[in-house]
Amino acid sequence: MKNPTHIFVGWVIDGSGGPIQKDMLIEIKEGLIRSVSSVSPSQTKRIERRDSGLLDFGHCTVLPGLIDTHVHLAMSETDDPEIRRHQLNASFGEVKDMISAHLRDHLLSGVVAVRDGGDKSGHALSYKQKNMGKTPVCFQVAGQALHREGRYGGFLGRALPSHVSLADAIITDKKKIDHIKVFNSGINSLKQFGLETPPQFQLDELVMAVRAADKRGLPVMVHANGHLPVKIALDSGCHSVEHGFFMGLENLDKLTERGVTWVPTACTMKAYSEQLRPSSPESEISRRTLDHQLEQIAEAHRLKASMALGTDAGSVGVHHGRASLEELKLFSAAGLSIQETVRCATFNGAKLLGLEKMGLLASGMEATLIAVKGEPNKLPDSLTEIEMIFIKGFKVSRGRGAK
């Protein structure tokens, strides 16, 4: 039987949101964490004499691998309209290498699991079916997202004609997917600040849809912006609200009471504000929208709502992998401590995705973690300097900034 692996680390942020721990020894055996314990330098030397394979990351902060709960693997961050149109209509053969590259980009940024929110042709689903086990990144897929015919969402899924119920579409779909993605609003306006679009589905429709998904054992993620679309999503019993711009205090209270996870994707508005002409009205509105979302994140934090990191990677200006750092910085800007920010990016994401053994550095959990150069006060910026990535106890990659 293989001997345990011992890793000495300078600091541990364990994903629970609790205090940072200094001078720690992580013991790993058969892919699981056996213990995380405090050690003195003399104890470390004794272990080193006994175990020549001791891994020394005393100059690093170690945390669980990151989880991005909202991505679109079959789309890239380009703002070139011609390229985006081509990606929307491309064959699986044309996009499979891009999906592979995006998964690699996530891994190099310390992201070990992603949840895909759908694409027009279900290419991410096809990729998973054809390439299962060939990437160390755990990824879950929706296939094609569902939206009402004539409403926003056609570039990420399939339209439901007025005579087809959302529940029937879910029950009759036999594809082997991991979750259901539903659109219940439009996109944020860059012309009018805070403009709310009408809901795509009424409460009774979404309630029946969630019940139908439950019969298939599938959670439901709902794209919703604005007070009424978010209210309907929350009242339906969905598992997560995606984006949630301009949802308002009443919905934030309800979100907290019902234990629904919110995925704010604030970095989408940051990307727009940086891509658009600085003096344009659209750029100004995107900046105001971002500021408002940060206010909502601060309020959700005050209420102790469950928030998970999600970037909407693949939307304009939002890079796969690297965007996770941008979203973490925005959580920090909204007033969360680094421990709380890491919890949103690890434990909360793992819970949302049903990954019971991930997201926490504790005995009995998967040894899936990242070692980041420097002290904790350098985070989240120091995520550009990941020294090593471990998945189930195996060293799978040095990070993007490793030398």
N, C-alpha and C positions, 0 to 999 in steps of 0.2 A: 504494500500500500504506500502510495506517495506521501512523503513527509509534508507537513504544513508549510505554507509560504508565510514568511513574516515580513511586514513592511513597516519600517519606522518612518513616521511623518512628523513634520514640525507642528502642523495645526490640522484639526479635523472640524469641518462643518458637516454634521451628520444628516441633514435634511429634515430634522424634526422641528426646526425653528428655535431650538434650545441654544445654550451658551457654546461659544467656540472652545474647543479643547486643545490644549498644548502638549507637545511631546507625547505622542501616542503610538502604540504598537497595534497594528491590525494583523490578526492571524487568520489565514485563509486555508481551507481544506476542501477539496472536491467541489470547487466553485462557489462555496458558501463562506460567509464570514463566521468564524468560530468565536472571535472576541475582538473587542476594541477597548484597550486598556491603557492607562497612564503608566509611563515608565520613566525612570531616571536615566541619566547618561551611563551610570555604572551598570544598571540592569541591561541596557542596550548592548554594552560591550560583552557581557556574559552571554547574551543570546547570540551575538555575532561570533564568539568563539565556538559556541555549540552548533550554530547554523551558519555555515559559510555562504549560504544563499540569501542571507538577509538583504532586503532591498532598502537602500537608504534614500528616503525622500525628505530628509530633515529640513531641507530648504524650501519645501513645498507645502501648500495647503491642499488637503484632499477632501473631496466632496462626492456625493453620488453622481453618476452620469446624468446629464441633462435630458429632459424630455420635452419635445416640442409637440404640443397637442393640436396644432392646426397648421398643416402645410398642404401644398399642391405639387406633388412630385413631378407631374407631367407638364408643368409650366415653369418657365424661368423668369428672372427678375427684369428682363429687358423692357424698355419703354418704346421699342421700335414697333409700330403698329403692324407692319408687314410681317415681321417675325412672329409676333403674337398671333396673328391670324393663321399663319402657317402651322404653329404649334397646336392651335385649336382643331385643325382639320387633318393633322398628320396621322399617318398609320402607326401602328404599334412598332413596326420595324424601324421607323424613323425616330421614335422617341425613347426606345428602351435604353440606349446608351446614355441619354440625357438623364433618365431616371437613376441609372447606376451612378452617374457623376454626382447627382444631387444627394443621394444617400452617402456617398463618400464625403461630400462637403459637410454634411451633418456630422458624420463621425469625427472628422478632423477638427470640428469645433466643439467636440465633447458631447454631442447629442447622440444618445444611445437608443432612443426610441422616438418614433414620430406617429402621429395620427393624420392620415390623409383625408382631406375634406371633399374629395371627388374631382373628376375631370370629365369632359364632354363625352369621351368614348370609353371611359372605364379602363384606361391604359394602366393606371397604377394597380388596379385589381389584376389585370392580365399579367403584369410583371410579377406580382406576388405569387400568382399561381404557377408561373413558369420558372421562377428563380428562388423558390422557397429554400432557405438555409444557406444561400450563397452570399449573404451579406450579414455582418455581425449586428447591424442595426435592426432592432425590432420595429416592424411597421405594421400598422393597422389601416384598413382601407374601407371607404364607403362605396367604392365603385362609381356610380353616377348619383349626384345629388338630385333631389326632387324639388321641382318648383311648379307653380301654376302657369299654364300656357299664357303667353303674352306678357309675363312678368320677368323680372331680373333673375338670372341664374342659368341661362341657356349655355353659357360657355363652360359650365362645370357639371352639367348633368342633363336630365331629360325632363321635358315638359309634360304636365298632366292636363289633358283636356278637361273642360268643365264637367263632363259626364263621368269622369273617372275619379273615384275618391282616393285620397291619400292612403287610407287604410288598405284598400284593395290593392293598390300599387305595391304596398309593402308585403302583403300576404302572398300575392301571386309571383313576386320576384324570387326566383330560385337560386340566384347567384350566391356564392359562398362569401359573404362580406362580414366585416367585423362590427359595423355600426351603421346607423341610418343618418344621412345628412338631409335636412329640410331647410329650404329658404322660407322665411316668413316676413321678409321686408325687402326693400330695395337696398341700394348702395347709398353711402353718405353723399349728399350733394356738395359739390365744390363751387356751386353758384349761390346757394342760400344757406347760411349758417343754421344748423339744427333742423333743417327741413325733414319732416317725418313722412315716410311713404305709408300707404295703407297696408294692413296685413295681407299676406297672400292666402292664408287659411284662417278660418274662424275657429273659435275655441272648440266647438264640438268636433270639427274635422281633425284638429290636432290631438285632442284627447283620444279619439278612436285610433289615430295613427300610432300614438305611443303604446296603446294597448296591443295593437297588431304587432308592433316591433317587440314588445315584451313576450308575446307568444313565440316569437322566433329567437328569443334570448338575446336581443340586440338593444344596446343603448341608443338614444336619439340625441344628436347634436343639432341645435337650431340656430341658423343665421338670423339674427334679429337686431334691428336698430330702432330706436324710438320707443316711446312709452307704451303704446298699445301693442305693437308686435311683440315686445319683450314680455308684457303682462300675459298675453295669450300663451306664449311659450312656457312661462313659469307655471301658469294655471293648468297647463296640459300634463304636467308631470315629467317634462323632458329632463335629461341628465345634465346637459350643459347649454349655456347661452354663449354663442359665439359673437364677438364684437361688442354688442350691447351699448353702442354709442347713444348718448342722450336717453338712456333708459329712465333716469330720474330716481329720486330718493325713495319713493314708494316701492319701486321694483328692487332697489338695492336691499331694502328691509326684507322684502318677500324672498329674495334670493338667499339671504342669510337664514331666515326662519326655516326654509324648506331644504336647506343643505344642497342646493343646486350649485354646480361649479360654473364660475364665470371665466371666460377666456377673452381678455380685453383686446388683444392684437393692436396695441397702441402704436407700434412701430410702423404700421401701414400709413398712418397720417404723418408721421415723421418723414417717411420716405417721400410722400407726395410733396411735403413742404420743401424738401431738398431738391426734388426733380423739377418742380415748376419754376417758372421765371419769378425771381424774388419779389418784384414789384407788382405782380399780377394779383387780381382779386382772389383767384383760386388758391394761390400760395398763402395769402393771408387767412382765408377761411380754413385751410388745412391746418395751419398753426393754431388757430383758435379752437378747432375741433380737437386737436391733440391736447391742448391745455385743459379743455373741459373733460377729456377722458382721464387725464391725470388726476383731476379733482375727484372724479368718480372712483378711481382706484384708491385714493386716499380715504374716501368715505367708506368704501368696502373694507379697507384695512381696519378702520376704526370699529366697524361693526363686526369684525372677525369673520367676514365672508370667506368662502373657499374660492381662491383664484388660482388658475394654472397658467403657466407660460404657453403662449401660442403666437406664432409670428405671421401667419398667412403667407409664408414663403412661397414664392412663385407669382405673387402679385407685383405690380409695378414697383421697382426699386427695392424689393424685399428679397435679399439673397438667402438661399438655402444654407443653413448652418450659421453663417455669420450674423444673421438677423437675431439669433437667440441672445447674443451679447447686447444688441441694441435694445431688445425688450427688457432684459434684466436691468439695464441702465435706467430705463424709464420707470420700472418698479421702484428702483432706488430713489429716483427723482421725486416720486410720489410720496416718499417718506418711510418706506419699508427698510428695516435694517438688512444687512447682508444675509443674516441667518434666515430672516423671513422671506427675502427675495429668493434665496436658494431653495427654500421649502416649496415655493410656488413652481419652481423649475424642476423639482425632483419628486418629493413625496406626494404633493397634490396631483401632479401629472400622472404619476404611477397609479394612484387611487382612481383617477378618472378613467384610465385605460384598463383598469382591472389587473394591473401587473403587481400582484400581491407580494412578490419577492424583491421588487425593485424600489428605488427612490429613498432608501434609508440605510445608513451605515450602522448596523446593529447585528448582534448575534442571530444567526439563522437566516439572514437576508443574503441575496446574491452579492457576490463580490464584484459588482459592476460600479466602477468609480473612476474618477479622473484626478490626476495629480497636477496642480497648477503652480507654477513657479512663484515664489514670494509669499509674503504674509497676507492674512485675510483682508487687511485694510487696503490691499491693492485691487481687490475684486470690486466690481465685475470686470474692470478693464484688463486685468491680468489673464483673463480667459483667452487672450491672444497668445499666451505663453504656456500652453499645456505641455507638460513634460512627458506624460504617459497616460494611456487610456487602457483600463482593464475591463474586460467583460467576462463575467463568471470566472474570475480568477486568472484569466489568461491575458497577457499583454498583447493587445491587438493592433495598437498604433501609437506612434508619437503624434502629438497634436500639430496643428498647423504652424505654430510658432516655435516648435522644438528645434534645437540645433544639435 
